[in-house]
Amino acid sequence: MGIVRHLPNLGEAERLLLEQSILIWHAEVKTLLPDLPANLKVEFDNSRLIDKYGVGGFAASKDKIELAFNPGFIGNKEKQLNDLRGSYFHENYHVVQGFVGNEFDKEMSAIDNAIYEGTATRFESLRAKTNPSWGEYPDRKTVMSWLKSVLSLPKNYDWGKWKFYDPETGNRWIIYRVGVFIVDEALAKNPTLKIEDLVKKSPAEILEIAELSQ
């Protein structure tokens, strides 16, 4: 675990900090999600970097995640490290879900994608204490309108527009934000459930217990 040698411009002290942090984070997540594999591989790939945060992540398979980290990040370095922790939590939630790159179903509906991302995002924000932009949503009327649109998207929908950025409207992260809204509704209406309890539920089950009338 903690393969950080691929990162350029990384000092030895920072390399050691990342390696030690990953070991700590893994123990934290495994306490919350016992099904997380003990032999998880962690690699760094800055093609997944989110510039605003200086970090990023991707669940590549059920035994490997990829993290991104910008050693030259201009900003709050302490926050950057915690945002990387958030990425670690987020991607490991996907690992336990089985929502991973090498098994991704290209026929998956937009709403299922949204709920998978929503659960991992809310796990990240609740347990890693991060505040990602894709974990926030506007007023109920607007997000319900988004939900209706996401539910009606065909299987060949414009992935980049709905999941990341729509240049026509300026909206970002709609898939994520709709998913987080659904998850919040599911947890609010089922107060005995914790975010960890949703990790093995299907998107259809989560949407059902969210009880959102259209």
BASE-192963 format. One line per field, with one value per atom (N, C-alpha, C): residue number from 1; residue in one letter; atom name; z, x, y. Coordinates in Angstrom, 3 decimals. Example, Ala and Ser with C-alpha at 12.3 -4.5 7.8 and 13.67 -1.06 7.14 Angstrom:
num	[1 1 1 2 2 2]
residu	[A A A S S S]
atome	[N CA C N CA C]
c3	[7.800 7.800 7.800 7.080 7.140 7.870]
c1	[13.190 12.300 13.200 12.850 13.670 12.900]
c2	[-5.690 -4.500 -3.300 -2.250 -1.060 0.030]
END
This chain:
num	[1 1 1 2 2 2 3 3 3 4 4 4 5 5 5 6 6 6 7 7 7 8 8 8 9 9 9 10 10 10 11 11 11 12 12 12 13 13 13 14 14 14 15 15 15 16 16 16 17 17 17 18 18 18 19 19 19 20 20 20 21 21 21 22 22 22 23 23 23 24 24 24 25 25 25 26 26 26 27 27 27 28 28 28 29 29 29 30 30 30 31 31 31 32 32 32 33 33 33 34 34 34 35 35 35 36 36 36 37 37 37 38 38 38 39 39 39 40 40 40 41 41 41 42 42 42 43 43 43 44 44 44 45 45 45 46 46 46 47 47 47 48 48 48 49 49 49 50 50 50 51 51 51 52 52 52 53 53 53 54 54 54 55 55 55 56 56 56 57 57 57 58 58 58 59 59 59 60 60 60 61 61 61 62 62 62 63 63 63 64 64 64 65 65 65 66 66 66 67 67 67 68 68 68 69 69 69 70 70 70 71 71 71 72 72 72 73 73 73 74 74 74 75 75 75 76 76 76 77 77 77 78 78 78 79 79 79 80 80 80 81 81 81 82 82 82 83 83 83 84 84 84 85 85 85 86 86 86 87 87 87 88 88 88 89 89 89 90 90 90 91 91 91 92 92 92 93 93 93 94 94 94 95 95 95 96 96 96 97 97 97 98 98 98 99 99 99 100 100 100 101 101 101 102 102 102 103 103 103 104 104 104 105 105 105 106 106 106 107 107 107 108 108 108 109 109 109 110 110 110 111 111 111 112 112 112 113 113 113 114 114 114 115 115 115 116 116 116 117 117 117 118 118 118 119 119 119 120 120 120 121 121 121 122 122 122 123 123 123 124 124 124 125 125 125 126 126 126 127 127 127 128 128 128 129 129 129 130 130 130 131 131 131 132 132 132 133 133 133 134 134 134 135 135 135 136 136 136 137 137 137 138 138 138 139 139 139 140 140 140 141 141 141 142 142 142 143 143 143 144 144 144 145 145 145 146 146 146 147 147 147 148 148 148 149 149 149 150 150 150 151 151 151 152 152 152 153 153 153 154 154 154 155 155 155 156 156 156 157 157 157 158 158 158 159 159 159 160 160 160 161 161 161 162 162 162 163 163 163 164 164 164 165 165 165 166 166 166 167 167 167 168 168 168 169 169 169 170 170 170 171 171 171 172 172 172 173 173 173 174 174 174 175 175 175 176 176 176 177 177 177 178 178 178 179 179 179 180 180 180 181 181 181 182 182 182 183 183 183 184 184 184 185 185 185 186 186 186 187 187 187 188 188 188 189 189 189 190 190 190 191 191 191 192 192 192 193 193 193 194 194 194 195 195 195 196 196 196 197 197 197 198 198 198 199 199 199 200 200 200 201 201 201 202 202 202 203 203 203 204 204 204 205 205 205 206 206 206 207 207 207 208 208 208 209 209 209 210 210 210 211 211 211 212 212 212 213 213 213 214 214 214]
residu	[M M M G G G I I I V V V R R R H H H L L L P P P N N N L L L G G G E E E A A A E E E R R R L L L L L L L L L E E E Q Q Q S S S I I I L L L I I I W W W H H H A A A E E E V V V K K K T T T L L L L L L P P P D D D L L L P P P A A A N N N L L L K K K V V V E E E F F F D D D N N N S S S R R R L L L I I I D D D K K K Y Y Y G G G V V V G G G G G G F F F A A A A A A S S S K K K D D D K K K I I I E E E L L L A A A F F F N N N P P P G G G F F F I I I G G G N N N K K K E E E K K K Q Q Q L L L N N N D D D L L L R R R G G G S S S Y Y Y F F F H H H E E E N N N Y Y Y H H H V V V V V V Q Q Q G G G F F F V V V G G G N N N E E E F F F D D D K K K E E E M M M S S S A A A I I I D D D N N N A A A I I I Y Y Y E E E G G G T T T A A A T T T R R R F F F E E E S S S L L L R R R A A A K K K T T T N N N P P P S S S W W W G G G E E E Y Y Y P P P D D D R R R K K K T T T V V V M M M S S S W W W L L L K K K S S S V V V L L L S S S L L L P P P K K K N N N Y Y Y D D D W W W G G G K K K W W W K K K F F F Y Y Y D D D P P P E E E T T T G G G N N N R R R W W W I I I I I I Y Y Y R R R V V V G G G V V V F F F I I I V V V D D D E E E A A A L L L A A A K K K N N N P P P T T T L L L K K K I I I E E E D D D L L L V V V K K K K K K S S S P P P A A A E E E I I I L L L E E E I I I A A A E E E L L L S S S Q Q Q]
atome	[N CA C N CA C N CA C N CA C N CA C N CA C N CA C N CA C N CA C N CA C N CA C N CA C N CA C N CA C N CA C N CA C N CA C N CA C N CA C N CA C N CA C N CA C N CA C N CA C N CA C N CA C N CA C N CA C N CA C N CA C N CA C N CA C N CA C N CA C N CA C N CA C N CA C N CA C N CA C N CA C N CA C N CA C N CA C N CA C N CA C N CA C N CA C N CA C N CA C N CA C N CA C N CA C N CA C N CA C N CA C N CA C N CA C N CA C N CA C N CA C N CA C N CA C N CA C N CA C N CA C N CA C N CA C N CA C N CA C N CA C N CA C N CA C N CA C N CA C N CA C N CA C N CA C N CA C N CA C N CA C N CA C N CA C N CA C N CA C N CA C N CA C N CA C N CA C N CA C N CA C N CA C N CA C N CA C N CA C N CA C N CA C N CA C N CA C N CA C N CA C N CA C N CA C N CA C N CA C N CA C N CA C N CA C N CA C N CA C N CA C N CA C N CA C N CA C N CA C N CA C N CA C N CA C N CA C N CA C N CA C N CA C N CA C N CA C N CA C N CA C N CA C N CA C N CA C N CA C N CA C N CA C N CA C N CA C N CA C N CA C N CA C N CA C N CA C N CA C N CA C N CA C N CA C N CA C N CA C N CA C N CA C N CA C N CA C N CA C N CA C N CA C N CA C N CA C N CA C N CA C N CA C N CA C N CA C N CA C N CA C N CA C N CA C N CA C N CA C N CA C N CA C N CA C N CA C N CA C N CA C N CA C N CA C N CA C N CA C N CA C N CA C N CA C N CA C N CA C N CA C N CA C N CA C N CA C N CA C N CA C N CA C N CA C N CA C N CA C N CA C N CA C N CA C N CA C N CA C N CA C N CA C N CA C N CA C N CA C N CA C N CA C N CA C N CA C N CA C N CA C N CA C N CA C N CA C N CA C N CA C N CA C N CA C N CA C N CA C]
c3	[0.000 0.000 0.000 -0.481 -0.421 -1.440 -2.715 -3.759 -4.255 -3.683 -4.023 -4.815 -5.191 -5.874 -7.283 -7.829 -9.179 -9.249 -8.110 -8.109 -8.297 -9.322 -9.493 -8.497 -8.260 -7.403 -5.985 -5.501 -4.164 -3.256 -2.204 -1.272 -0.406 0.178 0.974 2.193 2.829 4.006 3.616 2.470 2.018 1.589 0.973 0.581 1.810 2.844 4.070 4.717 4.701 5.269 4.552 3.224 2.466 2.759 2.800 3.056 4.433 5.433 6.787 6.884 6.213 6.240 5.628 4.512 3.844 4.755 5.478 6.411 7.501 7.997 9.033 8.456 7.265 6.637 6.357 5.917 5.612 6.865 7.980 9.232 9.629 9.410 9.739 8.899 7.586 6.704 6.986 7.234 7.476 8.751 9.721 10.928 10.592 9.674 9.270 8.255 7.363 6.296 6.377 7.210 7.446 6.192 5.155 3.942 3.033 3.426 2.643 2.645 1.464 1.439 2.181 2.934 3.712 2.810 1.643 0.744 -0.395 -0.123 -1.145 -1.692 -3.004 -3.643 -3.869 -3.584 -3.769 -4.687 -5.789 -6.731 -6.967 -7.440 -7.732 -9.232 -9.688 -11.106 -11.192 -11.561 -11.538 -12.735 -13.589 -14.653 -14.067 -12.825 -12.170 -11.193 -11.331 -10.421 -10.618 -9.512 -9.526 -9.070 -9.998 -9.737 -8.518 -8.344 -7.240 -5.878 -5.784 -4.512 -4.419 -5.560 -5.568 -5.308 -5.409 -5.186 -6.148 -6.108 -6.904 -6.590 -7.210 -6.941 -7.926 -7.941 -8.840 -8.270 -8.199 -7.776 -9.021 -9.213 -10.448 -10.472 -9.338 -9.251 -7.793 -7.519 -6.151 -5.238 -5.793 -4.933 -5.233 -5.973 -6.258 -6.437 -5.777 -6.044 -6.528 -7.238 -7.701 -7.067 -6.557 -5.983 -6.810 -6.747 -7.382 -6.313 -6.450 -5.457 -6.137 -6.002 -6.610 -5.561 -5.651 -4.665 -4.701 -5.850 -5.986 -5.756 -5.111 -4.876 -4.147 -4.688 -4.065 -3.268 -1.978 -1.136 0.223 0.911 2.257 2.175 2.528 2.401 3.397 4.564 5.541 5.007 4.402 3.798 2.622 1.838 0.711 1.195 2.284 2.810 3.291 3.929 4.382 3.203 2.142 0.944 0.293 0.378 -0.117 0.739 2.034 2.924 2.500 2.153 1.673 0.409 -0.510 -1.742 -1.413 -0.443 -0.041 0.501 1.365 1.912 0.786 -0.101 -1.199 -2.074 -2.514 -3.443 -2.775 -1.501 -0.823 -0.585 -0.453 -0.400 -1.705 -2.837 -4.133 -4.231 -3.669 -3.696 -3.023 -1.860 -1.135 -1.865 -2.510 -3.315 -4.532 -5.050 -6.325 -7.508 -7.230 -8.289 -8.705 -9.531 -9.840 -11.350 -11.744 -13.149 -14.021 -13.591 -14.470 -14.535 -13.740 -13.800 -14.109 -14.600 -14.818 -15.928 -15.661 -16.623 -17.484 -18.750 -19.634 -19.901 -19.588 -19.759 -18.487 -17.460 -16.202 -16.417 -15.782 -15.914 -15.173 -15.567 -14.918 -13.453 -13.138 -11.752 -10.871 -11.389 -10.615 -10.376 -11.417 -11.282 -10.219 -10.260 -9.300 -7.862 -7.641 -6.276 -5.778 -6.651 -6.248 -5.855 -6.664 -6.349 -5.124 -4.978 -3.826 -2.503 -2.468 -1.225 -0.861 -1.846 -1.572 -1.168 -1.791 -1.461 -0.050 0.310 1.662 2.703 2.401 3.299 3.504 2.404 2.478 3.375 3.146 3.900 5.369 5.654 7.044 7.826 7.214 7.955 7.818 6.695 6.536 6.818 7.075 7.418 6.309 5.072 3.942 3.501 2.610 2.127 0.616 -0.171 -1.620 -2.281 -3.320 -4.035 -4.582 -4.970 -5.535 -4.469 -3.213 -2.137 -1.678 -2.367 -2.011 -3.122 -2.765 -3.790 -3.432 -4.423 -4.192 -3.551 -3.722 -3.122 -3.643 -2.882 -3.189 -4.563 -4.924 -6.218 -7.351 -7.270 -8.327 -8.391 -7.240 -7.246 -7.625 -7.311 -7.748 -9.266 -9.834 -11.291 -11.922 -11.302 -11.776 -11.684 -10.573 -10.379 -11.494 -11.815 -12.891 -14.211 -14.475 -15.712 -15.726 -14.599 -14.524 -14.718 -14.128 -14.275 -15.728 -16.510 -17.904 -18.913 -18.443 -19.372 -20.033 -21.335 -22.009 -21.591 -21.955 -21.553 -22.218 -23.340 -24.035 -23.732 -22.492 -22.114 -22.146 -22.219 -22.265 -20.874 -20.704 -19.413 -18.835 -19.649 -19.151 -18.717 -19.483 -19.184 -17.863 -17.665 -16.488 -15.247 -15.451 -14.272 -13.818 -14.755 -14.385 -14.683 -15.943 -16.250 -17.489 -17.354 -18.470 -18.938 -20.077 -20.538 -20.905 -21.179 -21.558 -20.360 -19.226 -18.032 -16.977 -17.089 -16.063 -14.843 -14.862 -13.734 -13.697 -12.504 -12.307 -11.416 -11.637 -10.733 -10.542 -11.543 -11.346 -10.905 -11.566 -11.188 -9.712 -9.291 -7.900 -6.953 -7.271 -6.348 -6.218 -7.318 -7.253 -6.383 -6.563 -5.761 -4.280 -3.928 -2.512 -1.930 -2.706 -2.269 -1.974 -2.866 -2.656 -1.384 -1.195 -0.007 1.265 1.229 2.396 2.737 1.702 1.929 2.511 2.000 2.496 3.964 4.329 5.721 6.637 6.162 6.981 7.271 6.296 6.458 7.118 7.334 7.974 9.015 10.134 11.088 11.759 11.647 12.219 11.285 10.040 9.064 9.159 8.977 8.848 7.414 7.035 5.668 5.352 6.346 6.119 5.772 6.234 5.964 4.504 3.793 2.395 1.438 1.930 1.034 0.249 0.819 0.140 -0.437 -0.326 -0.913 -2.373 -3.179 -4.598 -4.750 -5.863 -6.104 -6.052 -6.582 -6.567 -5.134 -4.248 -2.851 -2.177 -2.454 -1.832 -2.343 -3.638 -4.192 -3.583 -3.371 -2.797 -1.376 -0.552 0.839 0.980 -0.085 -0.070 -0.214 -0.759 -0.849 -1.508 -2.688 -3.406 -4.475 -4.280 -5.273 -6.430 -7.616 -8.831 -9.293]
c1	[0.836 0.000 0.869 0.291 0.998 2.104 1.811 2.824 2.862 3.744 3.780 5.028 5.802 7.056 6.829 5.615 5.352 5.104 4.956 4.653 5.927 5.968 7.144 7.136 8.296 8.435 7.928 8.053 7.597 8.807 8.903 10.011 9.878 10.986 10.970 10.063 10.030 9.174 7.699 7.355 5.969 5.588 6.547 6.306 6.007 6.811 6.624 5.284 4.920 3.639 2.477 2.539 1.462 1.384 2.538 2.535 1.976 2.390 1.891 0.400 -0.021 -1.431 -2.313 -1.878 -2.671 -2.881 -1.855 -1.998 -3.019 -2.991 -3.945 -5.361 -5.497 -6.817 -7.407 -6.558 -7.059 -7.641 -6.952 -7.454 -8.777 -8.891 -10.138 -11.297 -11.065 -12.146 -12.519 -11.515 -11.819 -12.621 -12.444 -13.267 -14.726 -14.945 -16.297 -16.881 -16.033 -16.450 -15.583 -15.964 -15.113 -14.826 -15.668 -15.451 -14.371 -13.798 -12.702 -11.528 -10.951 -9.840 -8.619 -7.984 -6.805 -5.608 -5.575 -4.426 -4.678 -5.472 -5.789 -4.527 -4.456 -3.332 -3.702 -2.765 -2.973 -1.889 -2.301 -1.361 -1.744 -0.788 -1.039 -1.033 -2.056 -2.209 -2.811 -1.997 -2.473 -3.323 -3.640 -4.596 -5.993 -6.176 -7.483 -7.525 -6.594 -6.482 -7.629 -8.217 -9.195 -8.439 -8.177 -7.264 -7.645 -8.931 -9.388 -8.996 -8.942 -8.673 -7.248 -6.603 -5.244 -5.175 -6.312 -6.382 -7.406 -7.542 -8.541 -8.491 -9.382 -9.377 -10.210 -9.974 -10.694 -10.606 -11.739 -11.747 -11.538 -10.325 -9.974 -10.508 -10.463 -10.933 -11.282 -11.691 -12.058 -10.861 -9.651 -8.464 -7.460 -7.904 -6.975 -7.711 -7.183 -7.670 -6.505 -6.853 -5.862 -6.169 -5.137 -5.276 -4.480 -4.889 -4.143 -3.761 -2.564 -2.077 -1.091 -1.347 -0.481 0.501 1.786 2.770 2.962 2.675 2.848 1.579 0.616 -0.678 -0.501 -1.123 -1.087 -2.383 -2.272 -3.453 -3.187 -4.245 -4.155 -3.707 -2.466 -1.914 -2.550 -2.925 -3.589 -4.943 -5.667 -6.957 -6.753 -5.708 -5.435 -5.248 -4.512 -4.287 -5.595 -6.454 -7.734 -8.648 -8.556 -9.341 -8.857 -7.550 -7.041 -7.593 -7.672 -8.301 -9.746 -10.436 -11.807 -11.879 -10.950 -10.907 -10.673 -9.805 -9.529 -10.798 -11.511 -12.759 -13.765 -13.912 -14.873 -14.603 -13.370 -13.050 -13.137 -12.820 -12.932 -14.383 -15.259 -16.692 -17.101 -16.620 -16.911 -16.351 -15.163 -14.567 -15.499 -16.008 -16.898 -18.228 -18.694 -19.914 -19.734 -18.514 -18.279 -18.488 -18.594 -18.749 -17.345 -16.712 -15.295 -15.070 -13.953 -13.688 -13.646 -12.979 -12.813 -14.049 -15.068 -16.325 -17.498 -17.188 -18.250 -19.188 -20.464 -21.503 -21.830 -21.437 -21.664 -23.152 -23.976 -25.419 -26.094 -25.310 -25.881 -26.662 -27.804 -28.621 -27.980 -28.355 -27.826 -28.235 -29.445 -29.896 -29.122 -28.795 -27.989 -26.596 -26.024 -24.714 -24.771 -25.836 -25.994 -26.030 -26.753 -26.900 -25.596 -24.879 -23.561 -22.639 -22.623 -21.761 -22.257 -23.565 -24.128 -23.794 -23.848 -23.523 -22.050 -21.167 -19.732 -19.392 -20.059 -19.813 -20.283 -21.458 -21.947 -21.104 -20.626 -19.706 -18.451 -17.924 -16.730 -16.962 -18.061 -18.278 -18.576 -19.308 -19.649 -18.474 -17.722 -16.697 -15.296 -15.019 -13.703 -13.774 -14.997 -15.204 -14.702 -15.073 -14.755 -16.026 -15.870 -17.015 -16.887 -16.942 -16.763 -17.945 -17.674 -18.739 -19.783 -19.350 -20.290 -21.156 -20.946 -21.777 -22.828 -22.933 -23.906 -24.939 -26.138 -27.174 -28.020 -28.712 -29.487 -30.841 -31.789 -33.112 -33.821 -34.781 -35.470 -36.129 -36.737 -37.417 -36.433 -35.262 -34.262 -33.746 -33.404 -32.823 -33.863 -35.115 -36.159 -36.319 -36.138 -36.165 -35.004 -33.838 -32.674 -32.942 -33.530 -33.832 -34.739 -35.751 -36.666 -35.917 -35.005 -34.220 -33.303 -32.637 -31.718 -32.470 -33.656 -34.459 -34.861 -34.954 -35.415 -34.273 -33.028 -31.895 -31.779 -31.485 -31.257 -29.913 -29.678 -28.436 -27.214 -27.404 -26.272 -26.191 -26.526 -26.528 -25.113 -25.046 -23.760 -23.124 -22.214 -21.563 -20.920 -20.102 -19.375 -20.304 -21.359 -22.299 -23.030 -23.510 -24.328 -23.514 -22.360 -21.591 -20.614 -20.141 -19.095 -19.450 -19.680 -19.901 -20.764 -21.805 -22.694 -22.380 -21.703 -21.320 -22.509 -23.646 -24.827 -25.447 -25.473 -26.108 -25.103 -23.872 -22.873 -22.988 -23.939 -24.109 -22.990 -22.572 -21.555 -22.088 -21.548 -21.744 -23.209 -24.058 -25.489 -25.735 -25.080 -25.242 -24.897 -23.764 -23.340 -24.340 -24.736 -25.558 -26.963 -27.501 -28.789 -28.648 -27.549 -27.329 -27.229 -26.515 -26.387 -27.748 -28.545 -29.892 -30.719 -30.680 -31.421 -30.950 -29.651 -29.086 -29.504 -29.464 -29.889 -31.350 -32.180 -33.597 -33.771 -33.024 -33.120 -32.720 -31.648 -31.192 -32.155 -32.692 -33.606 -34.902 -35.353 -36.619 -36.447 -35.212 -34.911 -33.815 -34.153 -33.142 -32.336 -32.758 -31.948 -30.810 -30.858 -29.815 -28.646 -27.452 -26.249 -25.758 -24.887 -24.372 -23.689 -23.049 -22.401 -23.417 -24.654 -25.678 -26.119 -25.821 -26.237 -25.233 -24.041 -22.967 -23.300 -24.124 -24.490 -25.909 -26.582 -27.911 -27.793 -28.713 -28.718 -29.253 -28.921 -29.499 -31.023 -31.646 -33.108 -33.641 -32.973 -33.398 -33.259 -32.184 -31.960 -32.986 -33.269 -34.267 -35.640 -35.940 -37.237 -37.379 -36.348 -36.482 -36.363 -35.904 -35.874 -37.275 -38.189 -39.610 -39.793 -39.197 -39.319 -40.388 -41.480 -42.557 -42.165 -42.526 -42.161 -43.330]
c2	[-1.205 0.000 1.253 2.338 3.601 3.728 3.446 3.544 4.987 5.787 7.203 7.577 6.621 6.934 7.490 7.304 7.774 9.278 9.918 11.343 12.169 13.019 13.884 15.036 15.592 16.791 16.572 15.346 15.035 14.824 15.648 15.526 14.291 13.862 12.639 12.752 13.925 14.113 14.009 14.599 14.550 13.128 12.428 11.043 10.173 10.347 9.585 9.919 11.193 11.615 10.940 10.894 10.261 8.761 8.117 6.676 6.354 7.119 6.891 7.209 8.274 8.678 7.604 7.033 6.003 4.798 4.399 3.283 3.591 4.820 5.237 5.270 5.861 5.969 4.601 3.679 2.343 1.688 1.834 1.264 1.912 3.223 3.928 3.417 3.306 2.867 1.419 0.577 -0.840 -1.032 -0.152 -0.212 0.066 1.000 1.371 0.398 -0.103 -1.016 -2.276 -3.231 -4.414 -5.239 -5.111 -5.894 -5.309 -4.196 -3.619 -4.601 -4.916 -5.874 -5.355 -6.236 -5.854 -5.578 -6.237 -6.112 -5.135 -4.116 -3.126 -2.460 -2.339 -1.654 -0.193 0.691 2.125 2.660 3.251 3.844 5.303 6.082 7.491 7.730 8.454 8.777 10.175 11.149 12.532 12.922 11.958 12.244 12.450 12.054 12.194 13.368 14.268 15.407 16.403 16.839 17.935 19.177 20.076 21.189 22.010 22.267 23.121 22.555 21.233 20.566 20.029 19.867 19.330 17.844 17.160 15.719 15.118 13.816 13.119 11.642 10.875 9.450 8.662 7.345 6.440 5.028 4.340 2.938 2.085 1.632 0.931 -0.495 -1.174 -2.555 -2.847 -4.073 -4.431 -4.591 -4.474 -4.531 -3.431 -2.393 -1.294 0.026 1.065 2.415 3.264 4.334 5.291 6.639 7.288 8.616 9.615 10.861 11.946 12.953 13.516 14.480 15.418 16.709 17.722 18.243 17.852 18.325 19.834 20.451 21.892 22.683 22.076 22.724 24.057 25.098 26.423 26.589 26.529 26.632 26.040 25.716 25.159 23.702 23.430 22.089 21.111 21.617 20.752 20.297 21.244 20.898 19.945 20.161 19.265 17.833 17.667 16.327 15.714 16.515 15.971 15.676 16.480 16.183 14.886 14.617 13.342 12.199 12.430 11.452 11.207 12.291 12.154 11.320 11.560 10.765 9.287 9.034 7.649 6.984 7.693 7.156 6.908 7.888 7.810 6.588 6.440 5.353 3.989 3.916 2.635 2.235 3.209 2.896 2.228 2.778 2.165 0.750 0.544 -0.798 -1.798 -1.446 -2.354 -2.510 -1.442 -1.526 -2.430 -2.497 -3.164 -2.236 -0.941 0.065 0.507 -0.310 -0.123 -0.126 0.485 0.725 -0.503 -1.557 -2.709 -3.602 -3.272 -4.018 -3.087 -1.891 -0.908 -1.350 -1.263 -1.621 -0.403 -0.450 0.694 0.948 -0.031 0.127 0.644 0.936 1.420 2.709 2.802 4.013 5.178 6.375 7.581 7.633 7.184 7.261 6.277 5.094 4.161 4.734 5.326 5.972 7.061 7.843 8.938 8.421 7.346 6.839 6.220 5.521 5.012 6.165 7.220 8.361 9.111 9.186 9.886 9.225 7.896 7.200 7.381 7.250 7.395 8.826 9.792 11.201 11.519 11.014 11.288 10.544 9.352 8.648 9.488 10.014 10.861 12.068 12.782 14.020 13.755 12.688 12.372 11.808 10.913 10.192 10.791 11.444 12.088 13.582 14.082 15.491 16.418 16.086 16.958 17.670 18.628 19.386 19.593 18.513 18.646 19.336 20.084 20.793 19.830 18.628 17.658 17.004 17.372 16.857 17.842 18.974 19.998 20.121 20.519 20.701 21.920 22.485 23.714 23.423 24.324 24.191 22.933 22.483 21.220 21.235 22.349 22.421 22.178 22.798 22.643 21.218 20.648 19.307 18.252 18.488 17.566 17.630 18.822 18.960 18.200 18.316 17.554 16.055 15.637 14.220 13.706 14.468 14.071 13.931 14.865 14.803 13.584 13.328 12.186 10.876 10.769 9.553 9.301 10.354 10.206 10.111 10.165 10.117 8.747 8.727 7.438 6.852 5.595 4.943 5.554 6.199 6.839 8.331 8.693 10.108 10.686 12.002 12.706 12.654 11.723 11.467 12.725 13.405 14.573 15.693 15.922 17.009 16.774 15.572 15.311 14.959 14.357 13.949 15.027 15.843 16.797 18.253 18.605 20.024 20.177 20.987 21.303 22.723 22.893 24.227 25.113 24.502 25.278 25.994 25.333 25.901 26.361 25.867 26.153 25.262 24.327 23.410 22.377 22.022 20.999 19.878 18.700 17.565 17.162 17.318 17.056 15.611 14.653 13.246 13.048 13.586 13.452 14.104 15.322 16.093 15.506 15.001 14.301 13.049 12.328 11.129 11.425 12.484 12.859 13.239 13.953 14.321 13.074 12.092 10.850 10.147 10.088 9.441 10.166 11.483 12.254 11.989 11.895 11.604 10.198 9.251 7.872 7.794 8.477 8.447 9.203 10.319 11.116 10.357 9.589 8.870 7.508 7.119 5.838 6.067 6.714 7.175 6.073 4.828 3.751 3.340 3.806 3.470 4.443 3.934 4.753 4.666 5.568 5.565 4.235 3.619 2.317 1.227 1.387 0.381 0.379 1.452 1.550 0.942 0.577 0.181 -1.092 -1.956 -3.200 -3.171 -2.046 -1.919 -1.501 -1.975 -1.603 -0.183 0.476 1.807 1.792 0.742 0.659 0.613 -0.117 -0.184 1.165 1.862 3.171 4.183 4.151 5.062 4.778 3.514 3.157 3.678 3.504 3.946 5.467 6.147 7.609 8.199 7.390 7.770 9.133 9.290 10.563 10.452 11.168 11.159 12.058 11.627 12.373 13.231]
END
